[in-house]
């Protein structure tokens, strides 16, 4: 699925989550990055799988599945929907 970053025009999500990035790798691993200020970032190494419309992630170091509805809205836009709250990501690779 490639690399994605939170759409800079998605002000509501930026306010709630800050700058975030997702890198989906072919082997089922997911690198989730978020910036915490002054050029510092946090990184979480997750796994992912798709089940129909669901994107299911898990963090092996602290196992617990998380599910969101995922939709590729266009070639360059990924929409994640958690309980009706939508976040928009743009392709960055």
PDB file with one MODEL, atoms N, CA, C and O in Angstrom:
MODEL        1
ATOM      1  N   UNK A   1       0.810  -1.204   0.000  1.00  0.00           N
ATOM      2  CA  UNK A   1       0.000   0.000   0.000  1.00  0.00           C
ATOM      3  C   UNK A   1       0.847   1.259   0.000  1.00  0.00           C
ATOM      4  O   UNK A   1       0.329   2.319  -0.352  1.00  0.00           O
ATOM      5  N   UNK A   2       2.105   1.209   0.369  1.00  0.00           N
ATOM      6  CA  UNK A   2       2.978   2.361   0.250  1.00  0.00           C
ATOM      7  C   UNK A   2       2.991   3.295   1.445  1.00  0.00           C
ATOM      8  O   UNK A   2       2.577   2.942   2.550  1.00  0.00           O
ATOM      9  N   UNK A   3       3.483   4.506   1.184  1.00  0.00           N
ATOM     10  CA  UNK A   3       3.634   5.528   2.229  1.00  0.00           C
ATOM     11  C   UNK A   3       2.533   6.576   2.098  1.00  0.00           C
ATOM     12  O   UNK A   3       2.172   7.002   1.001  1.00  0.00           O
ATOM     13  N   UNK A   4       2.015   6.973   3.253  1.00  0.00           N
ATOM     14  CA  UNK A   4       0.947   7.964   3.311  1.00  0.00           C
ATOM     15  C   UNK A   4       1.236   8.937   4.456  1.00  0.00           C
ATOM     16  O   UNK A   4       1.870   8.579   5.448  1.00  0.00           O
ATOM     17  N   UNK A   5       0.761  10.168   4.298  1.00  0.00           N
ATOM     18  CA  UNK A   5       0.858  11.148   5.392  1.00  0.00           C
ATOM     19  C   UNK A   5      -0.501  11.815   5.546  1.00  0.00           C
ATOM     20  O   UNK A   5      -1.267  11.924   4.589  1.00  0.00           O
ATOM     21  N   UNK A   6      -0.783  12.253   6.751  1.00  0.00           N
ATOM     22  CA  UNK A   6      -2.051  12.924   7.000  1.00  0.00           C
ATOM     23  C   UNK A   6      -2.147  14.142   6.096  1.00  0.00           C
ATOM     24  O   UNK A   6      -1.217  14.946   6.020  1.00  0.00           O
ATOM     25  N   UNK A   7      -3.262  14.269   5.421  1.00  0.00           N
ATOM     26  CA  UNK A   7      -3.474  15.364   4.479  1.00  0.00           C
ATOM     27  C   UNK A   7      -3.387  16.693   5.221  1.00  0.00           C
ATOM     28  O   UNK A   7      -4.130  16.908   6.179  1.00  0.00           O
ATOM     29  N   UNK A   8      -2.491  17.594   4.796  1.00  0.00           N
ATOM     30  CA  UNK A   8      -2.353  18.880   5.481  1.00  0.00           C
ATOM     31  C   UNK A   8      -3.632  19.713   5.472  1.00  0.00           C
ATOM     32  O   UNK A   8      -3.787  20.609   6.302  1.00  0.00           O
ATOM     33  N   UNK A   9      -4.549  19.432   4.546  1.00  0.00           N
ATOM     34  CA  UNK A   9      -5.803  20.189   4.518  1.00  0.00           C
ATOM     35  C   UNK A   9      -6.872  19.580   5.440  1.00  0.00           C
ATOM     36  O   UNK A   9      -7.954  20.149   5.586  1.00  0.00           O
ATOM     37  N   UNK A  10      -6.581  18.441   6.057  1.00  0.00           N
ATOM     38  CA  UNK A  10      -7.502  17.806   7.007  1.00  0.00           C
ATOM     39  C   UNK A  10      -7.239  18.399   8.391  1.00  0.00           C
ATOM     40  O   UNK A  10      -6.662  17.748   9.262  1.00  0.00           O
ATOM     41  N   UNK A  11      -7.669  19.628   8.571  1.00  0.00           N
ATOM     42  CA  UNK A  11      -7.336  20.384   9.785  1.00  0.00           C
ATOM     43  C   UNK A  11      -7.874  19.734  11.058  1.00  0.00           C
ATOM     44  O   UNK A  11      -7.211  19.771  12.094  1.00  0.00           O
ATOM     45  N   UNK A  12      -9.050  19.148  10.995  1.00  0.00           N
ATOM     46  CA  UNK A  12      -9.626  18.499  12.175  1.00  0.00           C
ATOM     47  C   UNK A  12      -8.738  17.347  12.644  1.00  0.00           C
ATOM     48  O   UNK A  12      -8.458  17.227  13.837  1.00  0.00           O
ATOM     49  N   UNK A  13      -8.298  16.507  11.721  1.00  0.00           N
ATOM     50  CA  UNK A  13      -7.431  15.382  12.086  1.00  0.00           C
ATOM     51  C   UNK A  13      -6.054  15.861  12.531  1.00  0.00           C
ATOM     52  O   UNK A  13      -5.478  15.313  13.471  1.00  0.00           O
ATOM     53  N   UNK A  14      -5.526  16.880  11.860  1.00  0.00           N
ATOM     54  CA  UNK A  14      -4.233  17.426  12.267  1.00  0.00           C
ATOM     55  C   UNK A  14      -4.293  17.944  13.696  1.00  0.00           C
ATOM     56  O   UNK A  14      -3.363  17.750  14.478  1.00  0.00           O
ATOM     57  N   UNK A  15      -5.388  18.599  14.025  1.00  0.00           N
ATOM     58  CA  UNK A  15      -5.543  19.132  15.379  1.00  0.00           C
ATOM     59  C   UNK A  15      -5.608  17.991  16.396  1.00  0.00           C
ATOM     60  O   UNK A  15      -5.028  18.086  17.477  1.00  0.00           O
ATOM     61  N   UNK A  16      -6.307  16.927  16.053  1.00  0.00           N
ATOM     62  CA  UNK A  16      -6.479  15.812  16.987  1.00  0.00           C
ATOM     63  C   UNK A  16      -5.246  14.918  17.072  1.00  0.00           C
ATOM     64  O   UNK A  16      -4.854  14.510  18.166  1.00  0.00           O
ATOM     65  N   UNK A  17      -4.624  14.606  15.918  1.00  0.00           N
ATOM     66  CA  UNK A  17      -3.548  13.612  15.887  1.00  0.00           C
ATOM     67  C   UNK A  17      -2.167  14.201  15.640  1.00  0.00           C
ATOM     68  O   UNK A  17      -1.162  13.542  15.908  1.00  0.00           O
ATOM     69  N   UNK A  18      -2.096  15.426  15.135  1.00  0.00           N
ATOM     70  CA  UNK A  18      -0.816  15.989  14.733  1.00  0.00           C
ATOM     71  C   UNK A  18      -0.361  15.376  13.419  1.00  0.00           C
ATOM     72  O   UNK A  18      -1.096  14.608  12.797  1.00  0.00           O
ATOM     73  N   UNK A  19       0.839  15.712  13.002  1.00  0.00           N
ATOM     74  CA  UNK A  19       1.376  15.161  11.758  1.00  0.00           C
ATOM     75  C   UNK A  19       1.645  13.677  11.953  1.00  0.00           C
ATOM     76  O   UNK A  19       2.362  13.289  12.876  1.00  0.00           O
ATOM     77  N   UNK A  20       1.079  12.858  11.099  1.00  0.00           N
ATOM     78  CA  UNK A  20       1.305  11.420  11.187  1.00  0.00           C
ATOM     79  C   UNK A  20       1.619  10.858   9.812  1.00  0.00           C
ATOM     80  O   UNK A  20       1.244  11.427   8.787  1.00  0.00           O
ATOM     81  N   UNK A  21       2.309   9.739   9.813  1.00  0.00           N
ATOM     82  CA  UNK A  21       2.632   9.050   8.587  1.00  0.00           C
ATOM     83  C   UNK A  21       2.435   7.556   8.759  1.00  0.00           C
ATOM     84  O   UNK A  21       2.605   7.018   9.853  1.00  0.00           O
ATOM     85  N   UNK A  22       2.077   6.894   7.677  1.00  0.00           N
ATOM     86  CA  UNK A  22       1.867   5.454   7.665  1.00  0.00           C
ATOM     87  C   UNK A  22       2.685   4.863   6.526  1.00  0.00           C
ATOM     88  O   UNK A  22       2.645   5.370   5.404  1.00  0.00           O
ATOM     89  N   UNK A  23       3.425   3.800   6.803  1.00  0.00           N
ATOM     90  CA  UNK A  23       4.128   3.082   5.745  1.00  0.00           C
ATOM     91  C   UNK A  23       3.712   1.619   5.800  1.00  0.00           C
ATOM     92  O   UNK A  23       4.113   0.876   6.696  1.00  0.00           O
ATOM     93  N   UNK A  24       2.905   1.224   4.831  1.00  0.00           N
ATOM     94  CA  UNK A  24       2.434  -0.151   4.716  1.00  0.00           C
ATOM     95  C   UNK A  24       3.433  -0.924   3.865  1.00  0.00           C
ATOM     96  O   UNK A  24       3.708  -0.541   2.728  1.00  0.00           O
ATOM     97  N   UNK A  25       3.971  -2.000   4.404  1.00  0.00           N
ATOM     98  CA  UNK A  25       4.958  -2.791   3.673  1.00  0.00           C
ATOM     99  C   UNK A  25       4.319  -4.088   3.183  1.00  0.00           C
ATOM    100  O   UNK A  25       3.366  -4.577   3.789  1.00  0.00           O
ATOM    101  N   UNK A  26       4.837  -4.646   2.088  1.00  0.00           N
ATOM    102  CA  UNK A  26       4.248  -5.862   1.510  1.00  0.00           C
ATOM    103  C   UNK A  26       4.247  -7.070   2.456  1.00  0.00           C
ATOM    104  O   UNK A  26       3.432  -7.978   2.297  1.00  0.00           O
ATOM    105  N   UNK A  27       5.151  -7.083   3.434  1.00  0.00           N
ATOM    106  CA  UNK A  27       5.229  -8.226   4.344  1.00  0.00           C
ATOM    107  C   UNK A  27       4.213  -8.168   5.485  1.00  0.00           C
ATOM    108  O   UNK A  27       4.241  -9.013   6.380  1.00  0.00           O
ATOM    109  N   UNK A  28       3.312  -7.175   5.460  1.00  0.00           N
ATOM    110  CA  UNK A  28       2.298  -7.049   6.507  1.00  0.00           C
ATOM    111  C   UNK A  28       2.729  -6.202   7.688  1.00  0.00           C
ATOM    112  O   UNK A  28       2.024  -6.138   8.695  1.00  0.00           O
ATOM    113  N   UNK A  29       3.877  -5.552   7.578  1.00  0.00           N
ATOM    114  CA  UNK A  29       4.302  -4.655   8.657  1.00  0.00           C
ATOM    115  C   UNK A  29       3.884  -3.222   8.329  1.00  0.00           C
ATOM    116  O   UNK A  29       3.748  -2.842   7.166  1.00  0.00           O
ATOM    117  N   UNK A  30       3.687  -2.451   9.380  1.00  0.00           N
ATOM    118  CA  UNK A  30       3.230  -1.065   9.259  1.00  0.00           C
ATOM    119  C   UNK A  30       4.068  -0.208  10.189  1.00  0.00           C
ATOM    120  O   UNK A  30       4.180  -0.500  11.379  1.00  0.00           O
ATOM    121  N   UNK A  31       4.653   0.843   9.652  1.00  0.00           N
ATOM    122  CA  UNK A  31       5.398   1.806  10.457  1.00  0.00           C
ATOM    123  C   UNK A  31       4.517   3.037  10.607  1.00  0.00           C
ATOM    124  O   UNK A  31       4.181   3.700   9.626  1.00  0.00           O
ATOM    125  N   UNK A  32       4.148   3.334  11.856  1.00  0.00           N
ATOM    126  CA  UNK A  32       3.292   4.482  12.172  1.00  0.00           C
ATOM    127  C   UNK A  32       4.178   5.523  12.839  1.00  0.00           C
ATOM    128  O   UNK A  32       4.796   5.251  13.869  1.00  0.00           O
ATOM    129  N   UNK A  33       4.240   6.717  12.252  1.00  0.00           N
ATOM    130  CA  UNK A  33       5.100   7.788  12.748  1.00  0.00           C
ATOM    131  C   UNK A  33       4.259   9.006  13.071  1.00  0.00           C
ATOM    132  O   UNK A  33       3.373   9.379  12.303  1.00  0.00           O
ATOM    133  N   UNK A  34       4.538   9.626  14.210  1.00  0.00           N
ATOM    134  CA  UNK A  34       3.890  10.888  14.524  1.00  0.00           C
ATOM    135  C   UNK A  34       4.926  11.819  15.118  1.00  0.00           C
ATOM    136  O   UNK A  34       5.851  11.390  15.808  1.00  0.00           O
ATOM    137  N   UNK A  35       4.756  13.093  14.839  1.00  0.00           N
ATOM    138  CA  UNK A  35       5.732  14.097  15.239  1.00  0.00           C
ATOM    139  C   UNK A  35       5.269  14.747  16.542  1.00  0.00           C
ATOM    140  O   UNK A  35       4.105  15.114  16.701  1.00  0.00           O
ATOM    141  N   UNK A  36       6.217  14.877  17.462  1.00  0.00           N
ATOM    142  CA  UNK A  36       5.884  15.354  18.807  1.00  0.00           C
ATOM    143  C   UNK A  36       6.483  16.718  19.114  1.00  0.00           C
ATOM    144  O   UNK A  36       6.497  17.143  20.269  1.00  0.00           O
ATOM    145  N   UNK A  37       6.976  17.403  18.100  1.00  0.00           N
ATOM    146  CA  UNK A  37       7.476  18.762  18.298  1.00  0.00           C
ATOM    147  C   UNK A  37       8.988  18.842  18.218  1.00  0.00           C
ATOM    148  O   UNK A  37       9.698  17.872  18.485  1.00  0.00           O
ATOM    149  N   UNK A  38       9.462  20.020  17.845  1.00  0.00           N
ATOM    150  CA  UNK A  38      10.888  20.329  17.744  1.00  0.00           C
ATOM    151  C   UNK A  38      11.644  19.278  16.940  1.00  0.00           C
ATOM    152  O   UNK A  38      12.753  18.887  17.307  1.00  0.00           O
ATOM    153  N   UNK A  39      11.035  18.817  15.832  1.00  0.00           N
ATOM    154  CA  UNK A  39      11.688  17.857  14.961  1.00  0.00           C
ATOM    155  C   UNK A  39      11.753  16.437  15.504  1.00  0.00           C
ATOM    156  O   UNK A  39      12.340  15.558  14.872  1.00  0.00           O
ATOM    157  N   UNK A  40      11.159  16.206  16.662  1.00  0.00           N
ATOM    158  CA  UNK A  40      11.168  14.863  17.259  1.00  0.00           C
ATOM    159  C   UNK A  40       9.975  14.065  16.771  1.00  0.00           C
ATOM    160  O   UNK A  40       8.908  14.618  16.503  1.00  0.00           O
ATOM    161  N   UNK A  41      10.167  12.764  16.660  1.00  0.00           N
ATOM    162  CA  UNK A  41       9.076  11.911  16.229  1.00  0.00           C
ATOM    163  C   UNK A  41       9.048  10.630  17.045  1.00  0.00           C
ATOM    164  O   UNK A  41      10.056  10.208  17.612  1.00  0.00           O
ATOM    165  N   UNK A  42       7.899  10.036  17.088  1.00  0.00           N
ATOM    166  CA  UNK A  42       7.691   8.735  17.723  1.00  0.00           C
ATOM    167  C   UNK A  42       7.367   7.749  16.614  1.00  0.00           C
ATOM    168  O   UNK A  42       6.723   8.102  15.626  1.00  0.00           O
ATOM    169  N   UNK A  43       7.813   6.518  16.783  1.00  0.00           N
ATOM    170  CA  UNK A  43       7.565   5.487  15.785  1.00  0.00           C
ATOM    171  C   UNK A  43       7.021   4.247  16.476  1.00  0.00           C
ATOM    172  O   UNK A  43       7.550   3.808  17.497  1.00  0.00           O
ATOM    173  N   UNK A  44       5.962   3.688  15.907  1.00  0.00           N
ATOM    174  CA  UNK A  44       5.412   2.418  16.386  1.00  0.00           C
ATOM    175  C   UNK A  44       5.489   1.425  15.237  1.00  0.00           C
ATOM    176  O   UNK A  44       5.139   1.738  14.099  1.00  0.00           O
ATOM    177  N   UNK A  45       5.950   0.231  15.552  1.00  0.00           N
ATOM    178  CA  UNK A  45       6.051  -0.832  14.558  1.00  0.00           C
ATOM    179  C   UNK A  45       4.881  -1.787  14.777  1.00  0.00           C
ATOM    180  O   UNK A  45       4.785  -2.450  15.809  1.00  0.00           O
ATOM    181  N   UNK A  46       4.001  -1.840  13.789  1.00  0.00           N
ATOM    182  CA  UNK A  46       2.770  -2.610  13.886  1.00  0.00           C
ATOM    183  C   UNK A  46       2.731  -3.675  12.797  1.00  0.00           C
ATOM    184  O   UNK A  46       3.596  -3.729  11.923  1.00  0.00           O
ATOM    185  N   UNK A  47       1.720  -4.510  12.871  1.00  0.00           N
ATOM    186  CA  UNK A  47       1.386  -5.392  11.761  1.00  0.00           C
ATOM    187  C   UNK A  47       0.012  -4.953  11.267  1.00  0.00           C
ATOM    188  O   UNK A  47      -0.738  -4.286  11.979  1.00  0.00           O
ATOM    189  N   UNK A  48      -0.304  -5.346  10.018  1.00  0.00           N
ATOM    190  CA  UNK A  48      -1.627  -5.017   9.494  1.00  0.00           C
ATOM    191  C   UNK A  48      -2.111  -6.127   8.588  1.00  0.00           C
ATOM    192  O   UNK A  48      -1.335  -6.919   8.053  1.00  0.00           O
ATOM    193  N   UNK A  49      -3.422  -6.156   8.435  1.00  0.00           N
ATOM    194  CA  UNK A  49      -4.049  -7.016   7.437  1.00  0.00           C
ATOM    195  C   UNK A  49      -5.365  -6.368   7.050  1.00  0.00           C
ATOM    196  O   UNK A  49      -5.918  -5.555   7.792  1.00  0.00           O
ATOM    197  N   UNK A  50      -5.853  -6.737   5.889  1.00  0.00           N
ATOM    198  CA  UNK A  50      -7.136  -6.237   5.410  1.00  0.00           C
ATOM    199  C   UNK A  50      -8.135  -7.376   5.461  1.00  0.00           C
ATOM    200  O   UNK A  50      -7.818  -8.511   5.107  1.00  0.00           O
ATOM    201  N   UNK A  51      -9.347  -7.066   5.905  1.00  0.00           N
ATOM    202  CA  UNK A  51     -10.446  -8.024   5.931  1.00  0.00           C
ATOM    203  C   UNK A  51     -11.671  -7.292   5.402  1.00  0.00           C
ATOM    204  O   UNK A  51     -12.378  -6.622   6.155  1.00  0.00           O
ATOM    205  N   UNK A  52     -11.917  -7.426   4.093  1.00  0.00           N
ATOM    206  CA  UNK A  52     -12.996  -6.656   3.469  1.00  0.00           C
ATOM    207  C   UNK A  52     -12.677  -5.181   3.570  1.00  0.00           C
ATOM    208  O   UNK A  52     -11.619  -4.733   3.128  1.00  0.00           O
ATOM    209  N   UNK A  53     -13.593  -4.427   4.151  1.00  0.00           N
ATOM    210  CA  UNK A  53     -13.388  -2.981   4.297  1.00  0.00           C
ATOM    211  C   UNK A  53     -12.536  -2.625   5.518  1.00  0.00           C
ATOM    212  O   UNK A  53     -12.177  -1.461   5.698  1.00  0.00           O
ATOM    213  N   UNK A  54     -12.215  -3.596   6.343  1.00  0.00           N
ATOM    214  CA  UNK A  54     -11.521  -3.347   7.607  1.00  0.00           C
ATOM    215  C   UNK A  54     -10.006  -3.405   7.455  1.00  0.00           C
ATOM    216  O   UNK A  54      -9.463  -4.329   6.849  1.00  0.00           O
ATOM    217  N   UNK A  55      -9.331  -2.399   8.019  1.00  0.00           N
ATOM    218  CA  UNK A  55      -7.893  -2.419   8.211  1.00  0.00           C
ATOM    219  C   UNK A  55      -7.693  -2.806   9.670  1.00  0.00           C
ATOM    220  O   UNK A  55      -8.133  -2.101  10.577  1.00  0.00           O
ATOM    221  N   UNK A  56      -7.026  -3.930   9.882  1.00  0.00           N
ATOM    222  CA  UNK A  56      -6.824  -4.442  11.241  1.00  0.00           C
ATOM    223  C   UNK A  56      -5.339  -4.343  11.563  1.00  0.00           C
ATOM    224  O   UNK A  56      -4.507  -4.924  10.868  1.00  0.00           O
ATOM    225  N   UNK A  57      -5.011  -3.604  12.619  1.00  0.00           N
ATOM    226  CA  UNK A  57      -3.626  -3.426  13.027  1.00  0.00           C
ATOM    227  C   UNK A  57      -3.412  -4.056  14.396  1.00  0.00           C
ATOM    228  O   UNK A  57      -4.350  -4.279  15.162  1.00  0.00           O
ATOM    229  N   UNK A  58      -2.147  -4.334  14.671  1.00  0.00           N
ATOM    230  CA  UNK A  58      -1.780  -4.908  15.958  1.00  0.00           C
ATOM    231  C   UNK A  58      -0.358  -4.488  16.259  1.00  0.00           C
ATOM    232  O   UNK A  58       0.456  -4.321  15.351  1.00  0.00           O
ATOM    233  N   UNK A  59      -0.060  -4.319  17.535  1.00  0.00           N
ATOM    234  CA  UNK A  59       1.303  -3.980  17.955  1.00  0.00           C
ATOM    235  C   UNK A  59       1.865  -5.197  18.678  1.00  0.00           C
ATOM    236  O   UNK A  59       1.462  -5.478  19.807  1.00  0.00           O
ATOM    237  N   UNK A  60       2.780  -5.920  18.057  1.00  0.00           N
ATOM    238  CA  UNK A  60       3.286  -7.156  18.651  1.00  0.00           C
ATOM    239  C   UNK A  60       3.835  -6.997  20.071  1.00  0.00           C
ATOM    240  O   UNK A  60       3.730  -7.927  20.871  1.00  0.00           O
ATOM    241  N   UNK A  61       4.417  -5.845  20.400  1.00  0.00           N
ATOM    242  CA  UNK A  61       4.987  -5.660  21.741  1.00  0.00           C
ATOM    243  C   UNK A  61       3.913  -5.477  22.811  1.00  0.00           C
ATOM    244  O   UNK A  61       4.189  -5.624  24.002  1.00  0.00           O
ATOM    245  N   UNK A  62       2.700  -5.159  22.393  1.00  0.00           N
ATOM    246  CA  UNK A  62       1.570  -4.995  23.314  1.00  0.00           C
ATOM    247  C   UNK A  62       0.310  -5.413  22.562  1.00  0.00           C
ATOM    248  O   UNK A  62      -0.494  -4.567  22.171  1.00  0.00           O
ATOM    249  N   UNK A  63       0.140  -6.727  22.359  1.00  0.00           N
ATOM    250  CA  UNK A  63      -0.913  -7.206  21.451  1.00  0.00           C
ATOM    251  C   UNK A  63      -2.324  -6.738  21.810  1.00  0.00           C
ATOM    252  O   UNK A  63      -2.802  -6.912  22.931  1.00  0.00           O
ATOM    253  N   UNK A  64      -2.962  -6.140  20.811  1.00  0.00           N
ATOM    254  CA  UNK A  64      -4.369  -5.747  20.881  1.00  0.00           C
ATOM    255  C   UNK A  64      -4.753  -5.278  19.493  1.00  0.00           C
ATOM    256  O   UNK A  64      -4.184  -4.319  18.970  1.00  0.00           O
ATOM    257  N   UNK A  65      -5.719  -5.957  18.902  1.00  0.00           N
ATOM    258  CA  UNK A  65      -6.158  -5.567  17.565  1.00  0.00           C
ATOM    259  C   UNK A  65      -6.938  -4.262  17.600  1.00  0.00           C
ATOM    260  O   UNK A  65      -7.691  -3.987  18.534  1.00  0.00           O
ATOM    261  N   UNK A  66      -6.736  -3.472  16.560  1.00  0.00           N
ATOM    262  CA  UNK A  66      -7.482  -2.234  16.376  1.00  0.00           C
ATOM    263  C   UNK A  66      -8.046  -2.279  14.963  1.00  0.00           C
ATOM    264  O   UNK A  66      -7.350  -2.688  14.034  1.00  0.00           O
ATOM    265  N   UNK A  67      -9.296  -1.864  14.788  1.00  0.00           N
ATOM    266  CA  UNK A  67      -9.965  -1.927  13.488  1.00  0.00           C
ATOM    267  C   UNK A  67     -10.495  -0.560  13.089  1.00  0.00           C
ATOM    268  O   UNK A  67     -11.094   0.156  13.891  1.00  0.00           O
ATOM    269  N   UNK A  68     -10.258  -0.216  11.822  1.00  0.00           N
ATOM    270  CA  UNK A  68     -10.852   0.974  11.221  1.00  0.00           C
ATOM    271  C   UNK A  68     -11.315   0.596   9.818  1.00  0.00           C
ATOM    272  O   UNK A  68     -10.784  -0.332   9.208  1.00  0.00           O
ATOM    273  N   UNK A  69     -12.290   1.310   9.324  1.00  0.00           N
ATOM    274  CA  UNK A  69     -12.708   1.125   7.936  1.00  0.00           C
ATOM    275  C   UNK A  69     -11.725   1.890   7.059  1.00  0.00           C
ATOM    276  O   UNK A  69     -11.450   3.066   7.296  1.00  0.00           O
ATOM    277  N   UNK A  70     -11.198   1.211   6.047  1.00  0.00           N
ATOM    278  CA  UNK A  70     -10.227   1.829   5.141  1.00  0.00           C
ATOM    279  C   UNK A  70     -10.794   1.849   3.736  1.00  0.00           C
ATOM    280  O   UNK A  70     -11.390   0.877   3.272  1.00  0.00           O
ATOM    281  N   UNK A  71     -10.595   2.974   3.068  1.00  0.00           N
ATOM    282  CA  UNK A  71     -11.078   3.120   1.699  1.00  0.00           C
ATOM    283  C   UNK A  71     -10.044   3.893   0.897  1.00  0.00           C
ATOM    284  O   UNK A  71      -9.585   4.954   1.320  1.00  0.00           O
ATOM    285  N   UNK A  72      -9.683   3.362  -0.252  1.00  0.00           N
ATOM    286  CA  UNK A  72      -8.849   4.119  -1.181  1.00  0.00           C
ATOM    287  C   UNK A  72      -9.825   4.952  -2.000  1.00  0.00           C
ATOM    288  O   UNK A  72     -10.491   4.441  -2.900  1.00  0.00           O
ATOM    289  N   UNK A  73      -9.902   6.248  -1.675  1.00  0.00           N
ATOM    290  CA  UNK A  73     -10.883   7.128  -2.319  1.00  0.00           C
ATOM    291  C   UNK A  73     -10.456   7.509  -3.734  1.00  0.00           C
ATOM    292  O   UNK A  73     -11.297   7.759  -4.598  1.00  0.00           O
ATOM    293  N   UNK A  74      -9.167   7.552  -3.961  1.00  0.00           N
ATOM    294  CA  UNK A  74      -8.602   7.790  -5.285  1.00  0.00           C
ATOM    295  C   UNK A  74      -7.189   7.237  -5.253  1.00  0.00           C
ATOM    296  O   UNK A  74      -6.739   6.736  -4.223  1.00  0.00           O
ATOM    297  N   UNK A  75      -6.505   7.322  -6.347  1.00  0.00           N
ATOM    298  CA  UNK A  75      -5.142   6.784  -6.412  1.00  0.00           C
ATOM    299  C   UNK A  75      -4.250   7.361  -5.312  1.00  0.00           C
ATOM    300  O   UNK A  75      -3.332   6.691  -4.840  1.00  0.00           O
ATOM    301  N   UNK A  76      -4.518   8.590  -4.910  1.00  0.00           N
ATOM    302  CA  UNK A  76      -3.642   9.274  -3.961  1.00  0.00           C
ATOM    303  C   UNK A  76      -4.290   9.631  -2.631  1.00  0.00           C
ATOM    304  O   UNK A  76      -3.703  10.385  -1.855  1.00  0.00           O
ATOM    305  N   UNK A  77      -5.488   9.112  -2.342  1.00  0.00           N
ATOM    306  CA  UNK A  77      -6.176   9.458  -1.092  1.00  0.00           C
ATOM    307  C   UNK A  77      -6.647   8.186  -0.390  1.00  0.00           C
ATOM    308  O   UNK A  77      -7.372   7.374  -0.963  1.00  0.00           O
ATOM    309  N   UNK A  78      -6.220   8.034   0.858  1.00  0.00           N
ATOM    310  CA  UNK A  78      -6.642   6.950   1.735  1.00  0.00           C
ATOM    311  C   UNK A  78      -7.507   7.555   2.822  1.00  0.00           C
ATOM    312  O   UNK A  78      -7.116   8.537   3.452  1.00  0.00           O
ATOM    313  N   UNK A  79      -8.689   6.975   3.052  1.00  0.00           N
ATOM    314  CA  UNK A  79      -9.595   7.468   4.079  1.00  0.00           C
ATOM    315  C   UNK A  79      -9.707   6.389   5.156  1.00  0.00           C
ATOM    316  O   UNK A  79     -10.020   5.237   4.855  1.00  0.00           O
ATOM    317  N   UNK A  80      -9.453   6.763   6.399  1.00  0.00           N
ATOM    318  CA  UNK A  80      -9.629   5.872   7.536  1.00  0.00           C
ATOM    319  C   UNK A  80     -10.803   6.382   8.353  1.00  0.00           C
ATOM    320  O   UNK A  80     -10.858   7.558   8.710  1.00  0.00           O
ATOM    321  N   UNK A  81     -11.735   5.497   8.644  1.00  0.00           N
ATOM    322  CA  UNK A  81     -12.970   5.865   9.343  1.00  0.00           C
ATOM    323  C   UNK A  81     -13.059   5.076  10.638  1.00  0.00           C
ATOM    324  O   UNK A  81     -13.196   3.853  10.625  1.00  0.00           O
ATOM    325  N   UNK A  82     -12.980   5.784  11.753  1.00  0.00           N
ATOM    326  CA  UNK A  82     -13.108   5.180  13.077  1.00  0.00           C
ATOM    327  C   UNK A  82     -14.398   5.715  13.701  1.00  0.00           C
ATOM    328  O   UNK A  82     -14.472   6.865  14.134  1.00  0.00           O
ATOM    329  N   UNK A  83     -15.404   4.849  13.733  1.00  0.00           N
ATOM    330  CA  UNK A  83     -16.689   5.210  14.343  1.00  0.00           C
ATOM    331  C   UNK A  83     -17.274   6.493  13.755  1.00  0.00           C
ATOM    332  O   UNK A  83     -17.815   7.324  14.484  1.00  0.00           O
ATOM    333  N   UNK A  84     -17.164   6.651  12.436  1.00  0.00           N
ATOM    334  CA  UNK A  84     -17.739   7.816  11.767  1.00  0.00           C
ATOM    335  C   UNK A  84     -16.836   9.031  11.700  1.00  0.00           C
ATOM    336  O   UNK A  84     -17.180  10.018  11.050  1.00  0.00           O
ATOM    337  N   UNK A  85     -15.687   8.979  12.358  1.00  0.00           N
ATOM    338  CA  UNK A  85     -14.725  10.080  12.294  1.00  0.00           C
ATOM    339  C   UNK A  85     -13.690   9.711  11.237  1.00  0.00           C
ATOM    340  O   UNK A  85     -12.954   8.734  11.377  1.00  0.00           O
ATOM    341  N   UNK A  86     -13.652  10.517  10.173  1.00  0.00           N
ATOM    342  CA  UNK A  86     -12.806  10.197   9.023  1.00  0.00           C
ATOM    343  C   UNK A  86     -11.522  11.021   9.024  1.00  0.00           C
ATOM    344  O   UNK A  86     -11.534  12.219   9.308  1.00  0.00           O
ATOM    345  N   UNK A  87     -10.409  10.349   8.697  1.00  0.00           N
ATOM    346  CA  UNK A  87      -9.114  11.004   8.527  1.00  0.00           C
ATOM    347  C   UNK A  87      -8.650  10.732   7.105  1.00  0.00           C
ATOM    348  O   UNK A  87      -8.832   9.633   6.581  1.00  0.00           O
ATOM    349  N   UNK A  88      -8.051  11.739   6.488  1.00  0.00           N
ATOM    350  CA  UNK A  88      -7.639  11.650   5.098  1.00  0.00           C
ATOM    351  C   UNK A  88      -6.108  11.668   5.009  1.00  0.00           C
ATOM    352  O   UNK A  88      -5.444  12.527   5.588  1.00  0.00           O
ATOM    353  N   UNK A  89      -5.580  10.710   4.278  1.00  0.00           N
ATOM    354  CA  UNK A  89      -4.133  10.594   4.062  1.00  0.00           C
ATOM    355  C   UNK A  89      -3.854  10.723   2.575  1.00  0.00           C
ATOM    356  O   UNK A  89      -4.648  10.288   1.741  1.00  0.00           O
ATOM    357  N   UNK A  90      -2.724  11.322   2.256  1.00  0.00           N
ATOM    358  CA  UNK A  90      -2.300  11.443   0.866  1.00  0.00           C
ATOM    359  C   UNK A  90      -1.030  10.626   0.672  1.00  0.00           C
ATOM    360  O   UNK A  90      -0.194  10.518   1.569  1.00  0.00           O
ATOM    361  N   UNK A  91      -0.907  10.057  -0.516  1.00  0.00           N
ATOM    362  CA  UNK A  91       0.263   9.235  -0.839  1.00  0.00           C
ATOM    363  C   UNK A  91       1.505  10.116  -0.763  1.00  0.00           C
ATOM    364  O   UNK A  91       1.500  11.257  -1.224  1.00  0.00           O
ATOM    365  N   UNK A  92       2.558   9.575  -0.181  1.00  0.00           N
ATOM    366  CA  UNK A  92       3.790  10.368  -0.043  1.00  0.00           C
ATOM    367  C   UNK A  92       5.004   9.638  -0.610  1.00  0.00           C
ATOM    368  O   UNK A  92       6.140  10.038  -0.356  1.00  0.00           O
ATOM    369  N   UNK A  93       4.774   8.569  -1.376  1.00  0.00           N
ATOM    370  CA  UNK A  93       5.949   7.892  -1.965  1.00  0.00           C
ATOM    371  C   UNK A  93       5.983   8.067  -3.468  1.00  0.00           C
ATOM    372  O   UNK A  93       6.895   7.568  -4.128  1.00  0.00           O
TER     373      UNK A  93
ENDMDL
END
